[in-house]
Each structure stands twice: as structure tokens, then as C-alpha cells.
Amino acid sequence: MSPAAKGVDKIEPLLAELAQDASLPALARELFALQGREYAQLQVELKAIEIKLRAWHRANADSRRLAKIPGVGPIGATSLVMKTPDPRAFASARHFAAWIGLTPKDHSTAGKTRLGKITRAGDERLRSVLVAGGDRGDPAGHARSWSSIPLAESVPSQ
């Protein structure tokens, strides 16, 4: 048997190879076959969930509008709309970012502002979806992190 290739698309060929491998004990082949059937059933269920979420996203105007933001997409937009309370409950975008957990911890004293690391407050899954989407760059494939933007472009002229 060859070394196992990595990746989700390699699972089914690997299971077929394991089923034919006479050097494996029969119990091991049986257990791998059981896990393979469970994996196949899970894929069917995940596909059904994905179809329902895409239909919900297409039917929801807020989700469609949010998906137009570069880096958000349908997954981020659907998560935002489903998990966020009424947006009018937040006084500003900073309050919303703090609710998600995207603002740095404040260690300010005596008028001196000291911002620390980004807090772990808020919804971890929503935050990770938004951060992952933001790291992907724009839909045209031009990956731009904040550090790659020239200074003249990032600072407004006075």
C-alpha cells in the first residue's frame, strides 16, 4: 500500500484501497468501511444543509447586500444576518466590532491610550468567518493586506 495522500478528495480512493488490502486485519477493514459509509452520509447531509443556506441567503435582502462587501461573501453574510441582533442596538460600528470581538483590549490610564491584543470576546465562529473572508482579498483576486497599501493611499490628505 502506498503512503496515504492528503486531502478530502483522497478519502474515497484511500478507503477503496484499504478495503482491498489483505495485509490489514478483517476487523480494521470493516471499521474503515463503517467510517467510510458514515463519511458518505455526512457529505449528503452537508450538501442538503448547504442548499438550504444558499436558498435562505438568496431570499434575504440583508444577506445579499452584505455579500457584496469584498471578503464577506455568502457564508459571512448569512452568518452575520443570522447571529447579529438588531443593528440599531449598536451606537456605532466600533460597538458592533467590540460585540463581535474585533477591537483591541483597552489598557489606557491617565489619558494615555494603550491598546492591547484583540480580545476573545464575542462570537468566535462569526469572528473567524469574517477574519478568514477578509484575509482572502478582493473578488478579482488582488490580495491586499492593510500593510501592502501605500501610506499615501491609507492616510487622507489634510
N, C-alpha and C positions, 0 to 999 in steps of 0.2 A: 504494500500500500504506500502511495506517495505521501509526502507531507501535506497536511491539510492547507488548502488555500484559504485566505481570509476574506471575509465579506459576506453580506447577507445573501447575495446571489449565488454563493458557492455551497449553501446548506443542502439543497436538494441533490446535487451531484455527489456530495460527500455522503449523504445518507444512503444513496443508491450503491455507492462503493462499499460502505460499511455492511450493507445487507448481503453483499456477495463475498465478503472477506471471511474465508473459512478459518483463518487463524484466530478470529475473535470467538470467545465462548458464545454459545447459543443465547444465554441469558443477556449478555451485553448487546447482541444484535437485536434481540426482542425489545430491550429497553430503548435502544436508539430508534427503532421503528415506532415505538409508542410516542417518543418525543417528537419524531417527525410528523406523525399524524396530528399531535397537539399543535405543532407549529403551523401546519397547513390550515387547521381550523381557525387558529388565531388570525392568520392572514385574511381569511374570508370575513371574519368579524371586523377586523380593522378596515377592510375595504368598504364594508357596509356603513361603518361609522364615518369614514371619510366622505362618502357620497351624501350622507345626511348633513354633515357640517358644511359641505360645499353648497348644498341647496339652501341651507339656512343663511349662509353668507350672501348668496345671490339675492335672497328675498329681503335682506336687511339693509336699508339705505345707509345707516351709520357705518356698518361694517364695510360696505362697498366704498364709501367716502374715505374711511381710514386706510383702506388697502391701496389707495392712490399715493400715499406718502411713501417716498423711496425707502426701502428697507423694512417696511411694515408687512405688506403682503396679506394674503387671505388668512393665514394662520394667526399672525399677530393681531390683525383687525378683529377676527372672530373672538380671540381670547380677551382683547380689550373690552369689546362690547359686552360680552357675557359676564366678565368679572368685575367691571367697574360700576360703582354706584352712580347715581345721577351726577353728571359732570358739574352741574350748578352748585353742588355741595363743596366744591373746591374754590377757594378765594382766588387762586392764581395757578399758573402752570407749575410753579415751584411747589405749591402744596400738593398738587397731583403727583409730581415726581417724588416727593417725600412719601406719599402714600404707597407708591409702588416700591420705594426703596432705592431710588436712583440719585439721591442727594448725599453729599458727604456729611459726616458727623461733625457737629459744631463744637469746637473746644475754645471758644472765644472768651476772653476775660479783659476787663478794664478797657474796653473799646478796641482792643486788638483782635482782629479776626483771624482765627486759626481753624482751617477746615481739615478734617482728617480723612480717613478712608470712607468709601461708600458703605453705608450701613446695610445691615441684613434685614432691615425692617421691611414690611410689605409682603406682597405675594411673590415668592421665589420663582415659581414657574412662569408667571407673567413677565417678571423682570428678565428671566433668562431668554424667553422668546424674543422680547424686544431688543435685548443686547445682541443676541445672535443675528437677528434681522439687520440691525444697524451695522454689524461687522461685515455684512455681505457686500456692501457698496450699493451703487445705484443699479436700476434695472438694465441700463445699457452696458453694464459690465465694467464700468470705470470705478474700481475700488478706490475710495478716497477716505483715509482716516483724517481726523482733525489735525494730526501732526503733519500731514502732507500738504495742507492748504498753505499757500504763501502768506506771510504775515500781512502784506498789503491787502490781501483779499479778506482776511479774517478780522481785521481791525478797521472799523469805519473811520473815514477821514473826518477831521474836525474843522 
